[in-house]
């Protein structure tokens, strides 16, 4: 990469847009810089499973012409953007990390989020890696192999949007789409040190329906909260294929500067039942103290629910079993053995088991709705542990077999459908990122992003770059 390309690849989406509008930079130059960064560093992390420079550069040239005419198409015209390989994207295969998907079928449809991006002139960079069907909290699959952490490639990037998290942290695109059904945006955001926002359920249209509905949420992954708000403005536009038809009247960028003074914030370092790594505990405690310095009223209080792990597992793995129900044994033999195992176990659940889990979900929604009549936000760690060795579902020596046992801060809010954002708040002694999670009441994505932005402005860790970029 040239020095100029390095500088361009490190710019945020909003910085790129300012330069495009001022005629100081071309979308083609931005696309070439991101493609050069991908060529240089993707082999070390495996963030992308599909790269198509011809399509990328053609879209960038179209955007360049629009800017020359003074007719930009939309909010992200010319901005290079990565797409997780679970979103239908016209012209590109959507394999979902699986060898069971027919790659030769017509690929002529955009998912709602991609369609919105296309209406706003984005430049598609490629598809990012995911575990098979997005089923776990790390990113590896029989089709694509493991995705590694940009801060230490021997560690996991997290998942299931691990490719998107690694990509944005290495400047392989300032914007990326992820999905989150149990933490799949916030886990890689925490492990990779980027911003990941899980919107209120239904705020961002999703089609086709996820196998993990009603737990699944599409959302943005970026280096800055400002870029996440920008991407939310685009992808939260309604789409008739999603029956939730979200209300998108909020301009998420416009509210970012309102700060946190006077907000009532509950700080819970462990929810009352989670064992948290000491470095993570201390970093999140410092973040809570900073919110108080910024004028918020911060209280040390737990949300008051017991761990909903069993009910989450019934809902999540029940979705996995349903996704695999029509696959024959030959196709199952091609798949991730862990996915086959959880789907087989979930297939034994009764309808009453599933309904009992839905009842607990309803009780949890009620509990958190009442909690947020007293507190505007809930602060917690994004994860209780730092990133561990790649190509593993759980850390070495972990007492449990399955991934949700080390993600206790994320999946409760997939059950409630609340907005939750992970923003970097520190680093371990080994140089691995630590994430802070901010949770708000349903439909208060604006408040969550506003608080995350205030924190990031006061503790701007997004300027710190992985050592891999120095090699």
Residue pairs with C-beta under 8 A, 6 or more apart in sequence:
1 9
1 33
1 36
1 37
1 40
2 36
4 29
4 33
5 29
5 32
5 33
5 36
5 37
6 33
6 37
8 16
8 25
8 29
8 30
8 33
9 33
9 34
9 36
9 37
9 171
9 172
10 171
10 465
11 19
11 30
11 174
12 174
12 222
12 223
12 224
12 226
12 227
13 76
13 79
13 174
13 175
13 222
13 227
13 230
13 231
14 224
14 226
14 227
14 230
16 25
16 30
16 78
16 79
16 174
17 76
17 77
17 78
17 79
19 25
20 26
20 27
20 30
20 63
20 67
20 72
20 77
20 78
21 67
21 72
23 67
26 60
26 64
26 67
27 60
27 61
27 63
27 64
27 67
27 77
27 78
27 79
27 123
28 57
28 60
28 61
28 64
30 60
30 78
30 79
30 80
30 123
31 56
31 57
31 59
31 60
31 80
31 123
31 125
32 57
32 60
34 80
34 125
34 171
34 172
34 173
35 51
35 53
35 56
35 57
35 125
37 170
37 171
37 172
38 47
38 48
38 51
38 125
38 126
38 167
38 172
38 173
41 150
41 170
41 172
41 468
41 469
42 48
42 51
42 172
44 148
44 153
44 468
45 147
45 148
45 149
45 150
45 153
45 157
45 166
45 170
45 468
46 129
46 144
46 145
46 146
46 147
46 148
46 163
46 166
47 82
47 128
47 129
47 147
47 157
47 162
47 163
47 164
47 166
47 167
47 170
47 172
48 82
48 125
48 126
48 127
48 128
48 129
48 163
48 167
48 172
49 85
49 95
49 97
49 126
49 127
49 128
49 129
49 143
49 144
49 163
50 85
50 92
50 93
50 126
50 127
51 125
51 126
52 92
52 124
52 126
55 91
55 92
55 124
56 80
56 123
56 124
56 125
56 126
59 122
59 123
59 124
60 78
60 80
60 123
62 121
63 72
63 73
63 77
63 78
63 121
63 123
64 78
66 72
66 73
66 77
66 78
66 121
67 77
67 78
72 78
72 121
73 119
73 120
73 121
74 119
74 120
74 121
74 234
75 120
75 230
75 233
75 234
76 117
76 120
76 121
76 122
76 175
76 230
76 231
76 234
77 120
77 121
77 122
78 121
78 122
78 123
79 122
79 123
79 174
79 175
80 122
80 123
80 125
80 173
80 174
80 175
81 117
81 122
81 123
81 124
81 125
81 173
81 174
81 175
81 176
81 177
82 125
82 126
82 127
82 128
82 163
82 164
82 167
82 168
82 172
82 173
82 175
82 176
82 177
83 89
83 92
83 114
83 124
83 125
83 126
83 127
83 128
83 176
83 177
84 127
84 128
84 130
84 134
84 161
84 163
84 164
84 176
84 177
84 178
84 179
85 94
85 95
85 96
85 97
85 127
85 128
85 129
85 130
85 163
86 94
86 96
86 130
86 133
86 134
86 179
87 94
87 111
87 113
87 114
87 177
87 179
87 218
88 94
88 107
88 109
88 110
88 111
88 114
88 208
89 107
89 110
89 111
89 114
89 124
89 127
90 107
90 108
90 109
90 110
90 114
90 118
91 107
91 108
92 107
92 124
92 126
92 127
93 101
93 103
93 107
93 127
94 101
94 107
94 127
95 101
95 103
95 143
96 130
96 132
96 133
96 134
97 129
97 130
97 131
97 132
97 133
97 134
97 141
97 143
97 144
98 132
98 133
98 141
98 142
98 143
98 334
98 335
99 142
99 143
99 334
99 335
100 327
100 331
100 334
100 335
110 118
111 206
111 207
111 208
111 218
112 204
112 205
112 206
112 207
112 235
112 237
112 239
112 241
112 242
113 177
113 204
113 205
113 206
113 218
113 235
114 177
115 239
116 234
116 235
116 237
116 239
117 124
117 177
117 234
117 235
119 237
120 234
122 175
125 167
125 172
125 173
128 161
128 163
128 164
128 166
128 167
128 176
129 139
129 141
129 144
129 147
129 162
129 163
130 139
130 141
130 144
130 159
130 160
130 161
130 162
130 163
131 138
131 139
131 140
131 141
131 159
131 160
131 162
131 336
131 339
132 141
132 142
132 143
132 335
132 336
132 339
133 211
133 320
133 323
133 339
134 159
134 160
134 161
134 179
134 181
134 184
134 210
134 212
135 160
135 320
135 336
135 338
135 339
135 342
136 159
136 160
136 338
136 339
136 393
136 403
137 158
137 159
137 160
137 182
137 183
137 184
137 187
137 393
137 403
137 404
137 406
137 407
138 146
138 156
138 157
138 158
138 159
138 160
138 162
138 390
138 392
138 393
138 403
139 146
139 147
139 156
139 157
139 158
139 159
139 160
139 161
139 162
139 163
139 188
140 146
140 147
140 159
140 390
140 391
141 336
142 334
142 335
142 336
145 391
146 156
146 390
146 391
147 156
147 157
147 159
147 162
147 163
147 166
147 390
148 154
148 155
148 156
148 157
148 166
148 390
149 155
149 156
149 157
149 158
149 166
149 191
149 192
149 387
149 390
149 432
150 157
150 166
150 169
150 170
150 192
150 193
150 466
150 468
151 169
151 192
151 193
151 387
151 431
151 432
151 433
151 466
151 467
151 468
152 387
152 430
152 431
152 432
153 390
153 468
154 389
154 390
155 191
155 387
155 388
155 389
155 390
155 432
156 162
156 191
156 387
156 388
156 389
156 390
156 391
156 392
157 163
157 165
157 166
157 188
157 191
157 192
157 387
157 390
158 165
158 187
158 188
158 189
158 190
158 191
158 192
158 383
158 387
159 184
159 187
159 188
160 179
160 181
160 184
160 188
161 176
161 178
161 179
161 180
161 184
161 185
161 187
161 188
161 196
161 221
162 188
162 191
162 192
164 176
164 177
164 178
164 185
164 188
164 221
165 176
165 178
165 188
165 189
165 191
165 192
165 194
165 196
165 221
166 172
166 188
166 192
167 173
167 176
168 174
168 175
168 176
168 192
168 194
168 221
168 222
168 223
169 192
169 193
169 194
169 223
169 466
170 466
170 468
170 469
171 465
171 469
174 222
174 223
174 227
175 220
175 221
175 222
175 227
175 230
175 231
176 220
176 221
176 222
177 218
177 219
177 220
177 221
177 231
177 235
178 184
178 185
178 188
178 196
178 218
178 219
178 220
178 221
179 185
179 206
179 210
179 216
179 217
179 218
179 219
180 186
180 196
180 198
180 216
180 217
180 218
180 219
180 410
180 414
181 210
181 212
181 215
181 216
181 217
181 316
181 319
181 414
182 212
182 215
182 312
182 316
182 404
182 407
182 410
182 411
182 414
183 407
183 409
183 410
183 411
183 414
185 196
185 197
185 198
185 217
185 219
185 221
185 422
186 196
186 198
186 382
186 410
186 420
186 421
186 422
186 435
186 437
187 382
187 383
187 407
187 410
188 194
188 196
188 221
189 195
189 196
189 221
189 382
189 422
189 423
189 435
190 196
190 381
190 382
190 383
190 422
190 433
190 434
190 435
190 437
191 383
191 386
191 387
191 432
191 433
191 435
192 433
193 424
193 427
193 433
193 435
193 461
193 464
193 466
194 221
194 222
194 223
194 424
194 462
195 220
195 221
195 222
195 223
195 224
195 225
195 227
195 228
195 421
195 422
195 423
195 424
195 452
195 456
195 462
196 219
196 220
196 221
196 228
196 421
196 422
197 219
197 220
197 221
197 228
197 232
197 419
197 420
197 421
197 422
197 445
197 448
197 449
197 452
198 217
198 219
198 413
198 414
198 419
198 420
198 421
199 217
199 218
199 219
199 232
199 236
199 419
199 445
200 217
200 246
200 417
200 418
200 419
200 442
200 443
200 444
200 445
201 214
201 217
201 244
201 417
201 442
202 242
202 244
202 246
202 417
203 217
203 232
203 236
203 246
203 248
203 419
203 443
203 445
204 217
204 218
204 219
204 232
204 235
204 236
204 246
205 218
205 235
205 236
205 237
205 238
205 239
205 241
205 242
205 244
205 245
205 246
206 213
206 216
206 217
206 218
206 242
207 239
207 241
207 242
210 216
210 319
211 319
211 320
211 322
211 323
212 315
212 316
212 319
212 320
213 319
214 315
214 417
215 312
215 315
215 316
215 319
215 411
215 414
215 415
216 414
217 414
217 417
218 235
219 232
219 235
220 227
220 228
220 231
220 232
220 235
221 228
222 228
222 231
223 462
224 456
224 462
225 256
225 421
225 423
225 449
225 452
225 453
225 456
226 253
226 256
226 453
228 421
228 449
228 452
229 252
229 253
229 256
229 449
229 453
230 252
230 253
232 252
232 445
232 449
233 248
233 251
233 252
233 253
236 246
236 248
236 250
236 252
237 248
238 245
238 246
238 248
239 245
247 443
250 445
250 446
252 445
252 446
252 449
255 446
255 449
255 450
256 449
256 450
256 453
257 453
258 450
259 294
259 295
259 450
259 454
260 291
260 294
260 295
260 296
260 450
260 451
260 454
260 455
261 294
261 295
261 296
262 295
262 296
262 297
263 296
263 297
263 376
263 377
263 447
263 451
264 296
264 297
264 299
264 374
264 375
264 376
264 377
265 288
265 291
265 296
265 297
265 298
265 299
265 375
265 376
265 377
265 378
265 379
265 451
266 298
266 299
266 301
266 302
266 303
266 371
266 375
266 377
266 378
266 379
267 285
267 288
267 291
267 298
267 299
267 300
267 301
267 379
267 380
268 300
268 301
268 302
268 303
268 378
268 379
268 380
269 276
269 281
269 284
269 285
269 300
269 380
269 381
270 276
270 281
270 302
270 380
270 384
271 302
271 303
271 305
271 307
271 380
271 408
271 409
272 302
272 304
273 306
273 307
273 408
274 384
274 408
274 409
275 384
276 381
276 384
277 384
277 385
277 386
277 428
279 386
279 426
279 428
279 429
279 434
280 381
280 383
280 384
280 385
280 386
280 428
280 434
281 381
283 425
283 426
283 434
283 436
284 379
284 380
284 381
284 425
284 434
284 436
286 425
286 426
287 379
287 425
287 426
287 436
287 455
287 459
288 298
288 300
288 379
289 298
290 455
290 458
290 459
291 298
291 379
291 451
291 455
292 298
293 458
294 454
294 455
294 458
296 451
298 379
299 375
301 375
303 367
303 368
303 371
303 378
304 367
304 371
305 364
305 367
305 368
305 412
307 408
308 360
308 361
308 364
308 411
308 412
308 415
309 404
309 405
309 408
309 411
310 357
311 356
311 357
311 360
311 361
311 415
312 357
312 404
312 411
312 412
312 414
312 415
313 346
313 402
313 404
314 346
314 349
314 353
314 354
314 356
314 357
315 354
315 357
315 358
315 361
315 415
316 404
316 411
317 342
317 343
317 345
317 346
318 346
318 349
318 354
318 357
320 339
320 342
320 343
320 346
321 342
321 343
321 344
321 346
321 347
321 349
323 343
324 332
324 335
324 339
324 340
324 343
325 347
327 335
332 340
338 393
338 402
342 402
360 415
361 415
361 416
364 412
364 415
364 416
365 415
365 416
365 417
365 442
368 413
368 416
368 418
368 441
369 441
369 442
371 378
372 378
372 440
372 441
372 444
376 440
376 441
376 444
376 447
377 438
377 439
377 440
377 447
377 448
377 451
378 438
378 439
378 440
379 436
379 437
379 438
379 439
380 409
380 436
380 437
380 439
381 409
381 434
381 435
381 436
381 437
382 409
382 410
382 422
382 434
382 435
382 436
382 437
383 406
383 407
383 409
383 410
383 435
384 406
384 408
384 409
385 395
385 406
386 428
386 430
386 432
386 433
386 434
387 432
387 433
388 394
388 395
388 396
389 395
389 396
393 401
393 402
393 403
394 400
394 401
394 402
394 403
394 405
394 406
395 406
398 405
398 406
399 405
400 406
404 411
409 437
410 420
410 437
413 420
413 439
416 442
417 442
418 439
418 440
418 441
418 442
419 439
419 440
419 442
419 443
419 444
419 445
419 448
420 437
420 438
420 439
420 440
420 448
421 437
421 438
421 448
421 449
421 452
422 435
422 436
422 437
423 435
423 436
423 438
423 452
423 455
423 456
424 433
424 434
424 435
424 436
424 456
424 461
424 462
425 434
425 435
425 436
425 455
425 459
425 461
426 433
426 434
426 461
427 433
427 434
427 461
427 464
428 434
431 467
436 455
438 448
438 451
438 452
438 455
439 448
440 447
440 448
440 451
441 447
456 462
